[in-house]
Amino acid sequence: MSKPLLSAADVLPVDGTAGTLVARVFRPGIGPSVCVLRGETVVDITDKAHPTVRDLCEAPDPAAMAASAAGTAIGTVAEIVANSDARHRDENRPWLLAPVDLQAVKACGVTFVESLLERVIEEQAHGAPERAGAVRAELTALIGTDLSKLVPGSDEAMRLKAALIERKAWSQYLEVGIGPDAEVFTKAQPLSAVGLGADVGVLATSSWNNPEPEIVLVVSSVGHIVGASLGNDVNLRDVEGRSALLLGKAKDNNASAAIGPFVRLFDKTFSIADARGADLDLVVEGEDGFRLDGRSSMRKISRSPESLVAAAAGRHHQYPDGFCLFLGTMFAPVKDRGVGGSGFTHRTGDVVRIAAPALGALVNRVGLSTECPPWTFGIAALMRNLAGRGLL
């Protein structure tokens, strides 16, 4: 059996529990509970005012409500974090879930021009990883590799678009990467995301896939950004590369969205400015001894987080239960793992660690979507559970 993954010291932010850290915890015999970390203790604050994280995020000041709410201590942070490793779990003790519930799970793509080239490669290679090296060389010769100063939708971007169309080299990824409109898609259904320590899933039919380390914003029903978390937008490069119309199959599968370990609500210790300036580190360690290191810096995002939220929601599209929004990644998985020039792909058993100083670390193992625990606890089950507890 694999070794345990998790300890509180490894997954907490660098300032520990100084911020307002909200968790969802599954309490055996009770059900999903809204919790807050206070010192070394996890406190269940679930009540009729905020039976869900969604309700907490709808408060005028979610951080103040979380900080002042009465509650019940249910264990130490160390105990509950350690028990969140799905392969070493005592089902009779509490463990962490993804820290959002009724919110829609949305995501943005191609928001970093530095990773734009890899998306175009996926398309031009038609999902065949062995063609990636040749396609990369052709595209680099045509458009270069430094698009970092190109502002999406700008006159300069439109001139490049016109030149590429003339040379029959335009791409749907270039359209959303440097064009006027951002790509926003549905990553997962409410309540289907997995949390810290769970297995994340890839399809057995995929031979070219990768993690995507991202900041995830938590947004209220009126469009207020109330906090942030970490996310792994698991991606099947070969599936999406075959056709953009397969985006749903490439992105939304059992256990293919991970969020956690906590939502850090905006308060005096953490704000949207901190999220905008965050650096994310990625480490993938395989059972075969392979190691991949990567980094994504939010300072290099080509569209502001606020503009991406506005693209997702407004008078044109409402989310009465709020939503969480994956902001995209600049990480480009080009380190070969197998055929030269084909880049990285997952193998089952890989351990993926995504970390940012203010948000802690999200750690998951990779499995097959068909072998990960099936998603069975949906909205109806949650409503019945809360009603049975007298919370609705």
Secondary structure, DSSP 8 states (H G I E B T S, - for coil): -------HHHHS-TTTTSSEEEEEEEETTTEEEEEEEETTEEEE--BTTBSSHHHHHTSSSHHHHHHH---EEEEEHHHHHHTT-GGG--TTS-EEE-S--SSEEEEEES--GGGHHHHHHHHHTTT-GGGHHHHHHHHHHHH-S--TT--TTSHHHHHHHHHHHHTT---HHHHHHHSSS-EEEEEE-TT--B-TT-EEEE-TT-SSEE--EEEEEEE-TTS-EEEEEEEEE-EEHHHHHH-GGGHHHHH-STT-EEEEEEEEE-BTTB-HHHHHT-EEEEEEE-TTS-EEEEEEEGGG-SS-HHHHHHHHSBTTB--TT-EEEE--------S-SSSTTS-----TT-EEEEEETTTEEEEEEEEETTTS------HHHHHHHHHHTT--
